[in-house]
Amino acid sequence: MKKIEAIIQPFKLEPVKEALHKISIQGMTVTEVKGFGRQKGIREVYRGMEYQVDFLPKVKVEVVVPDEKAQAVVEAIIEKARTGRIGDGKIFVYPVAEVIRIRTGETGEDAV
């Protein structure tokens, strides 16, 4: 199994969610996060004062899938989250040793 973590722009969450639903991904975890990379924040003006916003709002989407679905998930996220501009985000893919559903005690792919 693989855990796929994607840091994306907040306005891309709905298209990514719909794309994952179309390839039969039934569960995901979404967290509002802040961060920066090459984008290095933005300058904003508020009441005539200019200030630097270092940490930009992003969304982290986490999905655990069987190995054979991992590439399809990554491709779906890339297709729907890409704008072609700096700040589109990153995708991380990790191996998952075990999954256990707390309610039933199911393990492995049955627990996902």
DSSP file (Angstrom, degrees, kcal/mol; ACC not computed):
  #  RESIDUE AA STRUCTURE BP1 BP2  ACC     N-H-->O    O-->H-N    N-H-->O    O-->H-N    TCO  KAPPA ALPHA  PHI   PSI    X-CA   Y-CA   Z-CA
    1    1 A M              0   0    0      0, 0.0    95,-2.2     0, 0.0     2,-0.4   0.000 360.0 360.0 360.0 157.4    0.0    0.0    0.0
    2    2 A K  E     -AB  65  95A   0     63,-2.8    63,-2.5    93,-0.2     2,-0.6  -0.969 360.0-144.8-129.8 144.4    1.0    3.6   -0.5
    3    3 A K  E     -AB  64  94A   0     91,-2.9    91,-2.8    -2,-0.4     2,-0.6  -0.952  18.6-161.1-104.6 124.5    0.2    6.8    1.3
    4    4 A I  E     -AB  63  93A   0     59,-3.4    59,-2.2    -2,-0.6     2,-0.5  -0.934   6.6-172.3-111.0 123.1   -0.1    9.8   -1.1
    5    5 A E  E     -AB  62  92A   0     87,-3.0    87,-3.3    -2,-0.6     2,-0.5  -0.964   3.7-174.2-115.2 123.7    0.2   13.2    0.4
    6    6 A A  E     -AB  61  91A   0     55,-2.7    55,-2.9    -2,-0.5     2,-0.7  -0.979  15.0-158.8-123.7 128.0   -0.5   16.2   -1.8
    7    7 A I  E     +AB  60  90A   0     83,-2.8    83,-1.2    -2,-0.5     2,-0.2  -0.925  33.5 162.7-101.0 115.1   -0.1   19.8   -0.9
    8    8 A I  E     -AB  59  89A   0     51,-3.0    51,-2.6    -2,-0.7    81,-0.2  -0.770  44.8 -82.7-130.6 170.7   -2.2   21.8   -3.3
    9    9 A Q    >   -     0   0    0     79,-0.5     3,-2.0    72,-0.3     4,-0.3  -0.539  42.7-121.4 -72.9 141.3   -3.8   25.2   -3.7
   10   10 A P  G >  S+     0   0    0      0, 0.0     3,-1.6     0, 0.0     4,-0.3   0.842 110.0  57.6 -55.6 -37.5   -7.1   25.5   -1.7
   11   11 A F  G 3  S+     0   0    0      1,-0.3     3,-0.1     2,-0.1    -2,-0.0   0.583 100.7  59.8 -73.1  -6.8   -9.2   26.4   -4.8
   12   12 A K  G <> S+     0   0    0     -3,-2.0     4,-2.0     1,-0.1    -1,-0.3   0.424  78.7  91.3 -96.1  -0.3   -8.1   23.1   -6.4
   13   13 A L  H <> S+     0   0    0     -3,-1.6     4,-3.0    -4,-0.3     5,-0.2   0.939  83.9  49.7 -61.9 -49.0   -9.5   20.9   -3.7
   14   14 A E  H  > S+     0   0    0     -4,-0.3     4,-2.5     1,-0.2     5,-0.2   0.931 112.0  46.6 -60.0 -48.6  -12.9   20.3   -5.3
   15   15 A P  H  > S+     0   0    0      0, 0.0     4,-2.1     0, 0.0    -1,-0.2   0.897 115.0  47.9 -60.8 -37.8  -11.5   19.3   -8.7
   16   16 A V  H  X S+     0   0    0     -4,-2.0     4,-2.4     2,-0.2     5,-0.2   0.931 111.2  50.4 -66.7 -44.6   -9.0   17.0   -7.1
   17   17 A K  H  X S+     0   0    0     -4,-3.0     4,-2.1     1,-0.2    -1,-0.2   0.918 111.8  47.7 -58.8 -45.0  -11.8   15.4   -4.9
   18   18 A E  H  X S+     0   0    0     -4,-2.5     4,-2.0     1,-0.2    -1,-0.2   0.893 110.9  51.3 -64.4 -39.8  -14.0   14.8   -7.9
   19   19 A A  H  X S+     0   0    0     -4,-2.1     4,-1.0    -5,-0.2    -1,-0.2   0.898 110.9  47.8 -64.7 -40.3  -11.2   13.3   -9.9
   20   20 A L  H  <>S+     0   0    0     -4,-2.4     5,-2.5     1,-0.2     3,-0.4   0.877 109.3  53.8 -68.7 -36.4  -10.3   10.9   -7.0
   21   21 A H  H ><5S+     0   0    0     -4,-2.1     3,-1.7     1,-0.2    -1,-0.2   0.894 103.5  57.1 -62.9 -38.9  -14.0   10.0   -6.7
   22   22 A K  H 3<5S+     0   0    0     -4,-2.0    -1,-0.2     1,-0.3    -2,-0.2   0.783 105.9  49.6 -64.2 -27.2  -14.1    9.1  -10.4
   23   23 A I  T 3<5S-     0   0    0     -4,-1.0    -1,-0.3    -3,-0.4    -2,-0.2   0.073 125.5-102.0-100.8  25.3  -11.3    6.6  -10.0
   24   24 A S  T < 5 +     0   0    0     -3,-1.7     2,-0.7     1,-0.2    -3,-0.2   0.780  67.3 152.6  66.2  33.4  -13.1    5.0   -7.0
   25   25 A I      < -     0   0    0     -5,-2.5    -1,-0.2     1,-0.1    -2,-0.1  -0.861  17.7-179.8 -91.0 117.1  -11.1    6.5   -4.1
   26   26 A Q        +     0   0    0     -2,-0.7     2,-0.4    86,-0.2    -1,-0.1   0.693  54.5  40.1 -97.3 -20.3  -13.6    6.6   -1.3
   27   27 A G        +     0   0    0     37,-0.1     2,-0.3    85,-0.1    37,-0.3  -0.974  54.9 155.4-135.7 146.6  -11.7    8.1    1.6
   28   28 A M        -     0   0    0     -2,-0.4     2,-0.4    35,-0.1    35,-0.2  -0.979  31.7-129.6-157.1 160.6   -9.3   10.9    2.1
   29   29 A T  E     -C   62   0A   0     33,-2.4    33,-2.9    -2,-0.3     2,-0.4  -0.971  21.8-165.8-115.6 133.1   -8.1   13.2    4.8
   30   30 A V  E     -C   61   0A   0     -2,-0.4     2,-0.4    31,-0.2    31,-0.2  -0.977   7.3-179.9-123.5 131.0   -8.0   17.0    4.1
   31   31 A T  E     -C   60   0A   0     29,-2.4    29,-3.2    -2,-0.4     2,-0.5  -0.989  27.8-128.4-130.3 136.5   -6.1   19.5    6.3
   32   32 A E  E     +C   59   0A   0     -2,-0.4     2,-0.3    27,-0.2    27,-0.2  -0.751  42.5 169.3 -81.3 125.8   -5.8   23.2    6.0
   33   33 A V  E     -C   58   0A   0     25,-2.2    25,-3.2    -2,-0.5     2,-0.4  -0.804  26.8-139.3-130.9 170.4   -2.0   24.0    6.2
   34   34 A K  E     +C   57   0A   0     -2,-0.3     2,-0.3    23,-0.2    21,-0.1  -0.982  37.8 121.2-131.5 147.0    0.3   26.9    5.6
   35   35 A G  E     -C   56   0A   0     21,-2.0    21,-2.5    -2,-0.4     2,-0.3  -0.985  35.8-135.6-178.6-178.9    3.7   27.0    4.0
   36   36 A F        +     0   0    0     -2,-0.3     2,-0.1    19,-0.2    19,-0.1  -0.986  17.7 165.1-155.5 156.6    6.0   28.2    1.3
   37   37 A G  S >  S-     0   0    0     -2,-0.3     3,-1.1     4,-0.0    49,-0.0  -0.116  78.9 -18.7-135.0-123.3    8.6   27.0   -1.1
   38   38 A R  T 3  S+     0   0    0      1,-0.2    48,-0.1    -2,-0.1    -2,-0.0   0.757 127.7  71.2 -63.4 -23.6   10.0   28.7   -4.1
   39   39 A Q  T 3  S-     0   0    0      1,-0.1    -1,-0.2    17,-0.0    47,-0.0   0.826  82.6-163.8 -63.6 -32.3    7.0   31.0   -4.0
   40   40 A K    <   -     0   0    0     -3,-1.1    15,-0.1     2,-0.0    -2,-0.1   0.734  46.5 -76.9  54.6  31.0    8.4   32.6   -0.8
   41   41 A G        -     0   0    0     13,-0.1     2,-0.3    -6,-0.1    13,-0.2  -0.191  54.7 -93.9  81.8-174.8    5.2   34.3    0.2
   42   42 A I  E     -D   53   0B   0     11,-2.0    11,-3.4    13,-0.0     2,-0.5  -0.942  21.2-118.3-139.7 159.9    3.5   37.4   -1.2
   43   43 A R  E     -D   52   0B   0     -2,-0.3     2,-0.3     9,-0.2     9,-0.2  -0.872  34.1-176.6 -99.8 134.1    3.4   41.1   -0.4
   44   44 A E  E     -D   51   0B   0      7,-2.8     7,-2.9    -2,-0.5     2,-0.5  -0.913  20.7-136.8-127.8 156.8    0.0   42.5    0.5
   45   45 A V  E     +D   50   0B   0     -2,-0.3     2,-0.4     5,-0.2     5,-0.2  -0.965  22.0 177.5-114.8 127.5   -1.2   46.0    1.3
   46   46 A Y  E >  S-D   49   0B   0      3,-2.9     3,-1.9    -2,-0.5    -2,-0.0  -0.978  72.0 -18.4-133.2 118.9   -3.6   46.5    4.2
   47   47 A R  T 3  S-     0   0    0     -2,-0.4    -1,-0.1     1,-0.3     3,-0.1   0.882 128.4 -51.4  51.6  43.7   -4.8   50.0    5.2
   48   48 A G  T 3  S+     0   0    0      1,-0.2     2,-0.5     0, 0.0    -1,-0.3   0.362 116.5 111.8  81.5  -6.3   -2.0   51.6    3.2
   49   49 A M  E <   -D   46   0B   0     -3,-1.9    -3,-2.9     2,-0.0     2,-0.4  -0.866  58.5-143.1-103.9 132.5    0.7   49.5    4.9
   50   50 A E  E     +D   45   0B   0     -2,-0.5     2,-0.3    -5,-0.2    -5,-0.2  -0.772  26.7 170.6 -92.9 136.1    2.7   46.9    2.9
   51   51 A Y  E     -D   44   0B   0     -7,-2.9    -7,-2.8    -2,-0.4     2,-0.5  -0.978  32.1-114.3-144.2 159.2    3.6   43.7    4.6
   52   52 A Q  E     -D   43   0B   0     -2,-0.3     2,-0.7    -9,-0.2    -9,-0.2  -0.789  15.7-157.6 -95.9 128.3    5.1   40.3    3.7
   53   53 A V  E     +D   42   0B   0    -11,-3.4   -11,-2.0    -2,-0.5     3,-0.0  -0.915  14.4 178.2-103.8 106.1    3.0   37.2    4.1
   54   54 A D        +     0   0    0     -2,-0.7     2,-0.6   -13,-0.2    -1,-0.2   0.900  64.3  55.4 -78.0 -42.2    5.5   34.3    4.4
   55   55 A F  S    S-     0   0    0    -15,-0.1   -19,-0.2   -21,-0.1    -1,-0.1  -0.835  73.4-159.5-101.3 120.0    3.2   31.4    4.9
   56   56 A L  E     - C   0  35A   0    -21,-2.5   -21,-2.0    -2,-0.6     2,-0.2  -0.710  26.7-102.4 -97.9 146.2    0.6   30.9    2.3
   57   57 A P  E     + C   0  34A   0      0, 0.0     2,-0.3     0, 0.0   -23,-0.2  -0.468  50.2 163.1 -68.6 133.8   -2.6   28.9    2.8
   58   58 A K  E     - C   0  33A   0    -25,-3.2   -25,-2.2    -2,-0.2     2,-0.4  -0.835  32.0-124.9-137.1 174.7   -2.6   25.4    1.2
   59   59 A V  E     -AC   8  32A   0    -51,-2.6   -51,-3.0    -2,-0.3     2,-0.6  -0.995  13.7-150.0-126.6 133.8   -4.5   22.2    1.6
   60   60 A K  E     -AC   7  31A   0    -29,-3.2   -29,-2.4    -2,-0.4     2,-0.5  -0.922  11.1-166.7-105.4 123.4   -3.0   18.8    2.3
   61   61 A V  E     -AC   6  30A   0    -55,-2.9   -55,-2.7    -2,-0.6     2,-0.4  -0.936   4.1-168.3-108.9 126.7   -4.8   15.8    0.9
   62   62 A E  E     +AC   5  29A   0    -33,-2.9   -33,-2.4    -2,-0.5     2,-0.4  -0.963   9.8 171.3-120.0 132.1   -3.9   12.4    2.2
   63   63 A V  E     -A    4   0A   0    -59,-2.2   -59,-3.4    -2,-0.4     2,-0.5  -1.000  20.0-154.8-139.1 136.3   -5.0    9.1    0.7
   64   64 A V  E     +A    3   0A   0     -2,-0.4   -61,-0.2   -37,-0.3   -37,-0.1  -0.969  29.3 163.3-112.1 125.6   -3.9    5.5    1.3
   65   65 A V  E     -A    2   0A   0    -63,-2.5   -63,-2.8    -2,-0.5     5,-0.1  -0.910  43.2 -88.0-137.4 159.7   -4.4    3.2   -1.6
   66   66 A P    >>  -     0   0    0      0, 0.0     3,-1.8     0, 0.0     4,-0.8  -0.347  49.2-106.1 -62.2 153.7   -3.3   -0.3   -2.9
   67   67 A D  H >> S+     0   0    0      1,-0.3     3,-0.9     2,-0.2     4,-0.5   0.845 118.2  58.9 -51.7 -39.6    0.0   -0.2   -4.8
   68   68 A E  H 34 S+     0   0    0      1,-0.2     4,-0.3     2,-0.1    -1,-0.3   0.689 107.7  45.8 -70.4 -16.9   -1.8   -0.7   -8.2
   69   69 A K  H <> S+     0   0    0     -3,-1.8     4,-2.1     1,-0.1    -1,-0.2   0.564  88.7  88.8 -96.9 -10.3   -3.9    2.5   -7.7
   70   70 A A  H <X S+     0   0    0     -3,-0.9     4,-2.4    -4,-0.8     5,-0.2   0.901  87.2  47.6 -58.5 -46.7   -1.1    4.8   -6.6
   71   71 A Q  H  X S+     0   0    0     -4,-0.5     4,-2.5     1,-0.2    -1,-0.2   0.890 111.0  51.6 -64.6 -38.8    0.0    5.9  -10.1
   72   72 A A  H  > S+     0   0    0     -4,-0.3     4,-2.1     2,-0.2    -1,-0.2   0.884 110.4  49.6 -64.7 -38.0   -3.6    6.7  -11.1
   73   73 A V  H  X S+     0   0    0     -4,-2.1     4,-2.4     2,-0.2    -2,-0.2   0.933 111.2  48.5 -65.3 -46.4   -4.1    8.8   -8.0
   74   74 A V  H  X S+     0   0    0     -4,-2.4     4,-2.5     1,-0.2    -2,-0.2   0.925 112.6  48.4 -60.0 -45.6   -0.9   10.7   -8.6
   75   75 A E  H  X S+     0   0    0     -4,-2.5     4,-2.5     1,-0.2    -1,-0.2   0.884 110.5  51.2 -63.6 -39.1   -1.8   11.4  -12.2
   76   76 A A  H  X S+     0   0    0     -4,-2.1     4,-2.0     2,-0.2    -1,-0.2   0.910 111.4  47.6 -64.8 -42.2   -5.4   12.5  -11.2
   77   77 A I  H  X S+     0   0    0     -4,-2.4     4,-2.6     2,-0.2     5,-0.3   0.936 112.7  48.5 -64.5 -46.0   -4.0   14.9   -8.7
   78   78 A I  H  X S+     0   0    0     -4,-2.5     4,-1.6     1,-0.2    -2,-0.2   0.935 111.5  50.4 -59.4 -46.0   -1.4   16.4  -11.1
   79   79 A E  H  < S+     0   0    0     -4,-2.5    -1,-0.2     1,-0.2    -2,-0.2   0.897 119.9  34.2 -60.5 -42.0   -4.1   16.8  -13.8
   80   80 A K  H  < S+     0   0    0     -4,-2.0    -1,-0.2    -5,-0.2    -2,-0.2   0.732 120.5  45.9 -89.7 -22.6   -6.5   18.6  -11.6
   81   81 A A  H  < S+     0   0    0     -4,-2.6     2,-0.3    -5,-0.2   -72,-0.3   0.657  86.5 103.5 -95.0 -16.5   -4.2   20.6   -9.3
   82   82 A R     <  +     0   0    0     -4,-1.6   -74,-0.0    -5,-0.3    -4,-0.0  -0.490  27.2 160.0 -75.6 130.7   -1.8   22.0  -12.0
   83   83 A T        -     0   0    0      2,-0.3    -1,-0.2    -2,-0.3     3,-0.1   0.499  55.0-119.3-113.7 -18.0   -2.1   25.6  -13.0
   84   84 A G  S    S+     0   0    0      1,-0.4     2,-0.3     0, 0.0    -2,-0.1   0.482  78.6 107.6  90.6   3.4    1.5   25.9  -14.4
   85   85 A R  S >  S-     0   0    0      1,-0.1     3,-1.1     0, 0.0    -1,-0.4  -0.744  82.5 -84.7-112.2 161.3    2.4   28.6  -12.0
   86   86 A I  T 3  S+     0   0    0     -2,-0.3    -1,-0.1     1,-0.2     0, 0.0  -0.376 112.4  43.0 -59.2 138.7    4.7   28.6   -9.0
   87   87 A G  T 3   +     0   0    0      2,-0.1    -1,-0.2    -3,-0.0     3,-0.1   0.476  66.6 127.7 102.1   4.4    2.8   27.4   -5.9
   88   88 A D    <   -     0   0    0     -3,-1.1   -79,-0.5     1,-0.2     2,-0.2   0.813  66.2-131.2 -63.4 -29.0    0.9   24.5   -7.4
   89   89 A G  E     -B    8   0A   0    -81,-0.2     2,-0.3   -83,-0.0    -1,-0.2  -0.708  14.7 -80.9 117.8-166.3    2.3   22.3   -4.7
   90   90 A K  E     -B    7   0A   0    -83,-1.2   -83,-2.8    -2,-0.2     2,-0.4  -0.941  19.5-144.0-141.0 157.5    4.0   18.9   -4.2
   91   91 A I  E     -B    6   0A   0     -2,-0.3     2,-0.4   -85,-0.2   -85,-0.2  -0.998  14.1-167.8-125.9 132.3    3.0   15.2   -4.0
   92   92 A F  E     -B    5   0A   0    -87,-3.3   -87,-3.0    -2,-0.4     2,-0.5  -0.964   4.0-160.3-119.0 136.7    4.8   12.8   -1.7
   93   93 A V  E     +B    4   0A   0     -2,-0.4   -89,-0.2   -89,-0.2    -2,-0.0  -0.977  13.7 179.8-121.4 123.4    4.4    9.0   -2.0
   94   94 A Y  E     -B    3   0A   0    -91,-2.8   -91,-2.9    -2,-0.5     2,-0.2  -0.905  30.0-114.7-121.2 146.6    5.2    6.8    1.1
   95   95 A P  E     -B    2   0A   0      0, 0.0     2,-0.5     0, 0.0   -93,-0.2  -0.584  27.7-145.3 -73.9 145.1    5.1    3.0    1.6
   96   96 A V        -     0   0    0    -95,-2.2     3,-0.1    -2,-0.2   -32,-0.0  -0.963  11.4-167.9-115.0 123.4    2.5    2.0    4.2
   97   97 A A        -     0   0    0     -2,-0.5     2,-0.3     1,-0.3    -1,-0.1   0.882  68.9  -6.0 -77.3 -39.6    3.4   -1.0    6.4
   98   98 A E        -     0   0    0     10,-0.1     2,-0.4     9,-0.0    -1,-0.3  -0.995  50.3-161.4-158.3 148.6    0.0   -1.7    7.9
   99   99 A V        -     0   0    0     -2,-0.3     9,-1.7    -3,-0.1     2,-0.4  -0.999  12.0-173.0-131.9 136.1   -3.5   -0.3    8.2
  100  100 A I  B     -E  107   0C   0     -2,-0.4     2,-0.7     7,-0.2     7,-0.2  -0.992  20.2-140.2-132.2 125.7   -6.0   -1.2   10.9
  101  101 A R     >  -     0   0    0      5,-2.8     4,-2.6    -2,-0.4     5,-0.2  -0.763  14.8-152.6 -82.8 119.8   -9.6   -0.2   11.0
  102  102 A I  T  4 S+     0   0    0     -2,-0.7    -1,-0.2     1,-0.2     9,-0.0   0.903  87.3  53.1 -62.6 -44.7  -10.3    0.5   14.7
  103  103 A R  T  4 S+     0   0    0      1,-0.2    -1,-0.2    -3,-0.1    -2,-0.0   0.905 127.0  16.6 -60.9 -45.5  -14.0   -0.2   14.7
  104  104 A T  T  4 S-     0   0    0      2,-0.1    -1,-0.2     7,-0.1    -2,-0.2   0.640  94.1-122.6-106.9 -17.5  -13.8   -3.7   13.1
  105  105 A G     <  +     0   0    0     -4,-2.6    -3,-0.1     1,-0.3     6,-0.1   0.489  55.4 156.2  84.3   2.5  -10.2   -4.8   13.5
  106  106 A E        -     0   0    0     -5,-0.2    -5,-2.8     4,-0.1     2,-0.3  -0.283  24.3-158.7 -59.7 148.9   -9.8   -5.3    9.8
  107  107 A T  B >   +E  100   0C   0     -7,-0.2     3,-1.0    -3,-0.1     4,-0.3  -0.830  42.0   6.4-128.3 167.0   -6.2   -5.0    8.5
  108  108 A G  G >> S-     0   0    0     -9,-1.7     3,-1.5    -2,-0.3     4,-0.6  -0.248 123.8 -13.9  65.5-148.2   -4.4   -4.3    5.3
  109  109 A E  G >4 S+     0   0    0      1,-0.3     3,-0.7     2,-0.2    -1,-0.2   0.770 131.7  65.4 -62.0 -27.2   -6.3   -3.3    2.2
  110  110 A D  G <4 S+     0   0    0     -3,-1.0    -1,-0.3     1,-0.2    -2,-0.2   0.800  99.1  53.9 -64.2 -27.5   -9.6   -4.4    3.8
  111  111 A A  G <4        0   0    0     -3,-1.5    -1,-0.2    -4,-0.3    -2,-0.2   0.667 360.0 360.0 -81.1 -17.0   -9.2   -1.6    6.3
  112  112 A V    <<        0   0    0     -3,-0.7    -1,-0.2    -4,-0.6   -86,-0.2   0.480 360.0 360.0 -82.1 360.0   -8.7    1.0    3.6
